[in-house]
Every structure is written in structure tokens, then in C-alpha cells.
Amino acid sequence: MMISGCDWSIGKSSETKSPSGKSEVQRLNQPPVPPVITRRGHEVTIKMTAQVTQVEISKGVPYEAWTFDGTVPGPVIRVQQGDTLHFALHNIDPQMPHSMDLHAVHAAPNHKFIDVMPGQEGTFTYTADSPGVFMYHCGTKPVLMHLGNGMYGMIIVEPKDGYPTDPQIDREYTIVQSEWYKENDYQAFQNEEPRYVVFNGNNFTLTDHPLTAAVGDRIRLYVLNAGPNEVSSFHVVGTLMDTVYLDGNPANVLHGMQTVLLPASGGAVVEFQLTEAGDYTMVSHQFNQASKGAAGLIRVTASGQ
């Protein structure tokens, strides 16, 4: 059974009594379920799971996240312009309906983005007509509750003729900026400053484990600001982004950009060359965000290892 437009805002943890009679909060932590993506020609089948999984958003800081497939952000989906997407969402969250809102498609939301109830599976078909770097997210009301708890990811729709700069690219990576607030607190999502602003789900992975490149490499980053509330000012210290495709559309090209402004749900393809060995920092140049974790490194060496 699937329903549309329900306003669900209950939490996930349940309270039980210990043998001593004291209340204990039982935290749900469903093991990640990898997506299943198969292709036959231009027919692409995508099977994903809505679930509750504990993630680490800062070192030693767990968060009971609402997720796609057990990760935040959800897995990167990569398809081609003109593909028909056969999408299935299995909701194993025992308490909450979830849904899928794909920014990459033209579809009536009340038919194609509807809620999938706990224990149920919803199936939908779309055509990916427009190229770009898009957001997907849970669209169940209140949407902010689902976004604030982690239900978002990136979908790349490759242009049918590629990007003009494709032959020049040596390495490519994906970056998703997002925010974490007080856990599962709708009032905090609405009214407070984020506790963390992060790249790829936490504030440590891209500094502890930098992206890699060789001297002279041309790098392509697929960048998305998932929000849910903040604007990103994406910047790479030590280089200029000589080619930028706003929202990842090859028709929206800019050159010589020092910083790319990304609204909540905005994406871009950014390209640049790294000409000297060293560590290059990626940040949101809104430095209150960088100070809360919106930073990462690209390590450039002679070998690129």
C-alpha cells in the first residue's frame, strides 16, 4: 500500500525498561543494503532501500540517520541521457513511510514520488531526458525532517554526446555537501545553525583520506549541495576552475571561476588543472561552514598515488 502527502514526524528510537526499571533508548541500526543497478541497452533498473542506519558524522559522534541504502549521502546513481529508469524503493524502516524525489526527471509528484509504507515496495518508471548533476531525496512530508536526517544523494545524467572537455579529463570524483543538526530535532532543522557542514557525509574522511592526483592532471568534480538549508560557495584553494557546467548541463558553461555558488539542491561539474605537487584544499568559502567541516583535500604527487 502506498499513500501520498502524510505528515509524519515521529522519531525512530524506542524506549524500553531495563531490569532495574530504568528507561533505555533502543537505537535502530539496520545494516547497509547495497543498491542493485542493472542495464539492458537504455533500460536501467535501480533497486534501493529506505532504512535507518547509524553513521559517524564526526569522529566519535554517531547519528541515527534515515538513509538510502544505509549511507549518507546515498549511493551515486549514474545513468545516460535518454535512459528509461525502472526504479524500485523497498522501505525496511519499521516506523516511517519514505519516498523518492528525483530532480533528474519530469514526472507528476502525486503519481511518481508517492510514499512507500513500512515493509512495502514502490515501483516507478521515469525517463532521464535532461543531462546534469542532480539531487535525489525523500519527498515524504515533512520533507525537511527526512532531508535533515540524511535521505539524499546524487544522480548524474551523462549528456548523450558527452561533455566537450571529456578527452582532457584524467580523474573525476564526486562531492556532496550537506548539514547535520541536533539529531532528529525538527525545531533545530527549522531554526538553528547546523552543528556540522560536511563533504560526503562527515567532517573527516576527505581530510584523513585525500583525493589523489598526479602533477598536471586535469580533474573533474561532480559537486552537489544537498542542503537542506545552506548555500555553498565551493572553492579549491590553489587553482581556478577553468570550466564549470552549472547543474552539470553542457549548455550552461562558465570559464575562469574562482568560486561556484550552489543553492540547496544545486549541482555543477567543475574542472581544473593541478600543476604543482602538494595538498589542495576544497572548501565552502563561507568559512563558518568550512570551520564546521566543509573541507577536504586533494593530494598531488608525481606518481598520483
Secondary structure, DSSP 4 states (H G I P E B T S, - for coil): ----S------S-EEEE-TTS-EEEE---PPP---EEEEETTEEEEEEEEEEEEEEEETTEEEEEEEETTBSSPPPEEEETTPEEEEEEEE--SS--B--EETTS---HHHHS--B-TT-EEEEEEE--S-EEEEEE--PSSHHHHHHTT-EEEEEEE-TT--TTGGG--EEEEEEEEEE-STT-HHHHHHSPPSEEEETTBSSHHHHS-EEEETT-EEEEEEEEEESS--EEEEETTS-B-EEEETT-TTSEE-SBSEEEE-TT-EEEEEEE--SSEEEEEEESSHHHHTTT-EEEEEEESS--
